[in-house]
Amino acid sequence: MTNNNAIIKIENLRKSYGSNCVLNGFTMILNEGENLVIMGKSGSGKSVMIKCLIGLEEADSGTITIMGQEINQLNQEKLDELRTEVGFLFQGSALYDSMTVRENLEFPLRRHTKKFGHIKDTSPLVMEALNNVGLVHAVDLMPEELSGGMKRRVALARTLILQPKIILYDEPTTGLDPITAKEILLLMKSIQKKYNTSAIIITHDVDCARVISNRMILLVDGINYAEGTFEELSDSTDTKIQAFFK
């Protein structure tokens, strides 16, 4: 499995919980500048794979390489350093309720002092991140004053403020009305184009996959069962693949 443009490689990843085998040799590549959608039924291992990818769970076997670094070979300091290059957009936005929008965005900058500690005035970074998601006017609002779509945008701005090379999206359109969901997807595409980010998007939303994906992977029975463009997979006659598009 070789690809000179690969920014993430997962090879033969296995993870079980007791007798429950969740990942059974899962293999994939994320190419630089690509939006890769991973679809799977509930309990198929999507979230476990992401947790292994960012080092929150330890795989039973297999290798994960991010930007040329095999993560199980890294000490905690190097792993934390690598994580600053990987942004994560949580499904529920996960904003801090007691902080303003500005404070929510400043928080990760204060945590990653090695990368941003030399910056005395964080306001330009905060305003640029909010400008990217069209919410400059919301800088001093509290999360309770934001709509669901606005919260998702602020969460995305908080992810972008660390200037990651890779973004992991966990069900980015869940809980949003169709119009807001479409706005979030268009925003994700514009960010990909502007910053050449590479992204993994976990979703069960077929419309999301159609709009956002450059390529798709279907996770079935713990493996990469099929991959290709949305059109290639949706045109397949394989019954396991067709089940995703009905």
C-alpha positions in Angstrom: 0.0 0.0 0.0 2.0 3.0 -1.2 1.0 6.5 -2.2 3.4 9.4 -2.2 0.5 11.9 -1.6 -0.8 10.0 1.4 -1.0 12.2 4.6 -2.6 9.4 6.6 -2.1 5.6 6.2 -3.9 3.0 8.2 -2.8 -0.6 7.7 -4.5 -3.7 9.0 -6.0 -2.1 12.0 -7.6 -4.5 14.5 -9.5 -3.6 17.6 -11.7 -5.9 19.8 -13.5 -5.5 23.0 -13.6 -8.9 24.6 -15.2 -11.2 22.0 -16.6 -8.2 20.0 -14.3 -7.6 17.0 -14.9 -4.0 15.9 -12.1 -3.5 13.4 -10.8 -6.6 11.6 -7.9 -5.4 9.5 -9.2 -2.0 8.4 -6.9 -0.3 5.8 -7.1 3.1 4.2 -5.3 6.1 2.8 -6.1 9.8 3.1 -4.5 11.8 0.3 -3.3 15.3 0.7 -6.0 17.9 0.0 -8.8 15.3 -0.2 -12.2 15.0 1.5 -12.6 11.4 2.3 -16.0 10.2 3.6 -16.2 7.1 5.7 -19.7 5.6 6.0 -20.8 2.7 8.1 -23.8 1.5 10.1 -24.1 2.3 13.8 -21.6 0.2 15.7 -19.5 -0.5 12.6 -16.3 0.9 14.1 -16.2 4.4 12.6 -15.8 6.2 16.0 -13.3 3.5 17.2 -11.2 4.0 14.1 -11.1 7.8 14.7 -10.2 7.3 18.4 -7.3 5.0 17.4 -6.3 7.5 14.8 -5.8 10.4 17.3 -4.4 8.1 20.0 -7.4 8.1 22.4 -7.7 4.3 21.9 -4.8 1.8 21.4 -5.3 -0.6 18.6 -4.7 -4.3 19.2 -2.5 -4.4 16.0 -1.8 -2.6 12.8 -0.1 0.7 12.0 -1.3 4.3 11.8 1.0 6.8 10.1 0.2 10.5 10.1 2.4 12.9 8.0 5.1 10.2 7.9 5.1 9.5 11.6 3.9 6.2 13.0 1.9 7.2 16.0 2.6 4.2 18.2 6.3 5.0 18.0 5.8 8.5 19.4 6.3 9.6 23.0 3.5 11.7 24.6 5.3 15.0 23.8 5.6 14.1 20.1 2.1 12.8 20.0 0.7 16.0 21.5 2.8 18.0 18.9 1.4 16.0 16.1 -2.2 16.5 17.4 -1.9 20.2 16.8 -1.8 19.4 13.1 -5.1 17.4 13.4 -8.3 19.4 14.0 -11.4 17.6 15.3 -15.0 18.8 14.9 -17.1 17.1 17.5 -20.7 16.0 16.6 -22.2 18.2 19.3 -19.9 21.2 18.7 -18.6 20.9 22.4 -18.4 24.6 23.1 -17.7 25.7 26.6 -20.9 27.2 27.9 -19.3 29.5 30.4 -17.1 31.2 27.8 -17.8 33.7 25.1 -17.2 32.8 21.4 -13.9 34.7 21.6 -12.8 32.8 24.8 -13.8 29.5 23.2 -11.4 30.3 20.3 -8.6 31.5 22.5 -8.7 28.4 24.7 -6.9 26.0 22.2 -4.3 28.7 21.5 -3.5 28.9 25.2 -3.2 25.2 25.5 -0.7 24.8 22.6 2.0 27.2 23.8 4.7 25.6 21.9 3.1 26.5 18.6 1.3 29.7 19.6 3.0 30.9 22.8 5.0 33.6 21.1 1.7 35.3 20.0 0.9 38.1 22.5 -2.3 39.4 20.8 -4.6 36.5 19.7 -7.4 38.8 18.4 -6.2 38.7 14.7 -6.3 34.9 14.7 -9.7 34.8 16.4 -11.2 37.3 13.9 -9.7 35.5 10.9 -11.1 32.2 12.1 -14.6 33.8 12.6 -14.4 35.5 9.3 -13.7 32.2 7.6 -17.1 30.9 9.0 -19.0 34.2 8.6 -19.4 34.9 12.3 -17.3 37.9 13.1 -20.4 39.6 14.6 -20.8 36.8 17.1 -17.4 37.2 18.7 -18.7 38.4 22.1 -21.8 36.2 22.3 -22.3 33.3 24.6 -23.0 29.8 23.2 -26.6 29.9 24.6 -27.2 32.9 22.2 -26.2 30.9 19.2 -28.4 28.7 16.9 -27.4 25.1 16.2 -25.8 26.1 12.9 -23.9 29.0 14.5 -22.6 26.7 17.2 -21.3 24.3 14.5 -19.6 27.2 12.7 -18.0 28.4 15.9 -16.7 24.9 16.6 -15.3 24.8 13.1 -13.6 28.2 13.6 -12.1 26.8 16.9 -10.8 23.9 14.9 -9.4 26.2 12.1 -7.6 28.5 14.6 -4.9 25.9 15.2 -4.2 25.9 11.5 -4.4 22.1 11.2 -3.3 20.2 8.1 -5.9 17.5 8.7 -9.5 17.9 9.9 -11.6 15.0 11.3 -15.4 15.7 11.1 -17.7 13.6 13.2 -21.2 13.6 11.7 -21.0 17.3 10.7 -24.6 17.7 9.6 -26.4 15.7 12.4 -29.2 17.6 14.1 -29.2 20.4 11.5 -32.1 21.3 9.3 -31.5 20.7 5.5 -30.7 24.3 4.7 -28.2 24.8 7.5 -26.6 21.4 6.8 -26.0 22.5 3.2 -24.4 25.7 4.4 -22.1 23.8 6.6 -21.1 21.5 3.8 -20.4 24.4 1.4 -18.3 26.0 4.2 -16.3 22.7 4.6 -15.7 22.7 0.8 -14.5 26.3 0.8 -12.1 25.6 3.7 -10.7 22.6 1.8 -10.1 24.9 -1.2 -8.7 27.8 0.7 -6.3 25.9 3.0 -5.8 22.7 1.1 -6.8 20.8 4.2 -7.1 17.0 4.1 -10.3 15.7 5.8 -11.9 12.5 7.0 -15.7 12.9 7.3 -17.6 10.4 9.4 -21.3 10.4 8.3 -24.3 8.3 7.7 -25.9 11.1 5.7 -26.0 10.1 2.0 -26.6 13.7 0.9 -23.6 14.9 2.9 -21.4 12.2 1.3 -22.6 13.2 -2.2 -21.9 16.9 -1.7 -18.6 16.8 0.3 -16.7 13.7 -0.8 -13.8 13.4 -3.3 -13.8 9.7 -2.4 -15.7 7.3 -0.1 -15.0 4.3 2.0 -17.7 1.9 3.2 -16.8 0.3 6.5 -18.5 -3.1 6.7 -17.7 -6.0 9.0 -14.6 -4.2 10.4 -12.9 -3.8 7.0 -12.7 -1.3 4.1 -15.3 -3.2 2.2 -15.4 -0.8 -0.8 -14.1 2.5 -1.9 -14.5 4.9 -4.8 -16.3 8.1 -5.8 -19.9 8.6 -4.8 -21.0 7.9 -8.3 -19.0 4.6 -8.6 -20.4 3.3 -5.3 -23.9 4.4 -5.8 -24.0 2.7 -9.2 -22.7 -0.6 -7.8 -24.9 -3.7 -7.9 -23.4 -5.2 -4.8 -26.2 -5.6 -2.3 -24.0 -4.6 0.7 -23.0 -1.4 -1.1 -26.5 -0.6 -2.3 -27.8 -0.8 1.3 -26.0 2.5 2.0 -27.8 4.3 -0.8 -31.4 3.2 -0.4 
